[in-house]
Amino acid sequence: MAAVSGGEPLAIGGFLFFAAEDWLIAVGYPLDGGGGEGDFEEALAAALASTRARDCWAIAPRLPPRLAERRVEADRYYVLDADTPLPPRLERLAERAAARLAVEESQAFGPGHRRLWAEFLGRVDLPPRVRELYARTPAVLGRVPGLSLLSARDPEGRIAACLLIDRAPRRFTSYLLGAHAREPYTPYATDLLFREMIRGARREGKAFLHLGLGVNEGIRRFKTKWGARPGQAYEMAAWREGGGWRGELGDLALGLARLPREPLSRQEFLASLPRQRRFAMLWEVERGGRRSFIGGTAHFFGFSFERSFRRLFEEVETVLFEGPLDPASLERVARCGRAPEPGGPRLAALLDEGETARLERVVCGPRGRWARFFGLEHPDPPDVRGLLAATRPWYAFFSLWTAFVARKGWKESVDLEAWRIAREMGKAVVALERIEEQLATLEGIPLARIVNFLRGCRRWGRMMRRYERHYLRGEVERLFGTSIEFPTRTELVIHRRDARFLERMRPYLEQGGAAVLVGSAHLIGLRGLLAEAGFRVRKVR
């Protein structure tokens, strides 16, 4: 069960929960068929107390009163008994479609399916969770036993309609998703596939077909015309414990929900851009009336500082970075990381199975059937075990940390954004180190620190939140205190390079009109070194 859900299953008060790290999925349908709203509320309170989860989702026939304001969906499930006689009219319509279409079943999601999915989602208004299920279809087919596509193709091989079904349950077949094409349009193509799905369930001796939620009036009407009846009620809530309501169901769902159906207005376009903040991690450096700047960057962050960088770069002619950030240089670093030395250390040999499984849960987040149902499963999760076993330790560490923060919403890169803007504005861009020097630094990261950092992955979320708070305020001393356990915060990576950076940036600072952007941890030592060299260093307010 843990492998299926991506979290540890908990049975509390006759209800099922899945929990891992900072999230909790609560299923308010009693395991024994009994229980009520009050029982679920009591069980949920116990689950929250024992897991201390922050990001929470719940489904139930009726949500407890405390979740009423957190409700994001309400619907009913629809069920069709397998022995329900097929309406004669629908049989005739299905036969008419069968004369023009061929039905096939497979687990391959090909170009025709992609075109159908895109065209269907572009014209049909669906809830975000349902849209995300469509988006995840290619990723789950072939990986989840029992899932298959029923497709109806015309003589030219074009897909007129398609159903995603699940035959794995012993007593029933589940209809999950469906779509039909407008171009080419073949009447009654979906009716043909529905008839084939029902016939297949009968051949397999299934008792009924689970047709899912009503979703909207059109879908409900389609299901009931086959004889489906409303089943259990369904309500869904999403919230964040100890904070504000989390209204989105994941980045992909949010993005799909915001797909424009008409041209964006100027206000909508601006609202769709990355969130902007003032760049507060900035100091003025001056000597002899010649002024420059030094700032602290982050490889990944949750906000953009584009407006601040453009204003800053208007005042300088040269922008200096730690190293080269062009695509070719970055790819060279990645190639090195993916090609470990024969016989070199592998993190897979230094973490036990429990530590590796915990790392997978933290990095990848919720997985499995329930996660897919809630729209929470990572669309392209990293291969945690592959990275640990087949790459250099520093590459595995950076890759896993990057995947984790991206899943949590940190998808901006401060240094890459600044590098791009400097190039766009025609500034002279200088690297303080060569790629060879940077690779040597990466190889020098102590293995023990990397292992300890990965073992402490449960603290990553708290580290992110503290880092974000202090970074946005420009509180470099407090920022360093929150990241002391980060593997790169070492004498070799930070302090020895500070002296190298000072030597190489000094001619530009003495001339004036330069902006130096280095990792924020370097600002602790560099500000003192600059002051000792006779520069006046003042925080930019």
Secondary structure, 3 states (H helix, E strand, C coil): CHHHHCCEEEEECCEEEEEECCEEEEECCCCCCCCCHHHHHHHHHHHHHHHCCCEEEEEECCCCHHHHHHEEEEEEEEEEECCCCCCHHHHHHHHHHHCCCEEEEECCCCHHHHHHHHHHHHHCCCCHHHHHHHHHHHHHCCCCCCEEEEEEECCCCCEEEEEEEECCCCCEEEEEEEEECCCCCCCCHHHHHHHHHHHHHHHCCCCEEEEEECCCHHHHHHHHCCCCEEEEEEEEEEEECCCCCCCCCCHHHHHHHCCCCCCCCHHHHHHHCCCECCCCCEEEEEECCEEEEEEEECCCECCECHHHHHHHHCCCCEEEECCCCCHHHHHHHHHHHHCCCCCCCCHHHCCCHHHHHHHHHHHHCCCCHHHHHHCCCCCCCCCHHHHHHHCCHHHHHHHHHHHHHHHCCCCECHHHHHHHHHHHCCCEEEECCCHHHHHHHHHCCCHHHHHHHHHCHHHHHHHHHHHHHHHHHCCHHHHHHHCCCCCCCCHHHHHHHHHHHHHHHHHHHHHCCEEEEEECCHHHHHHHHHHHCCCEEEECC
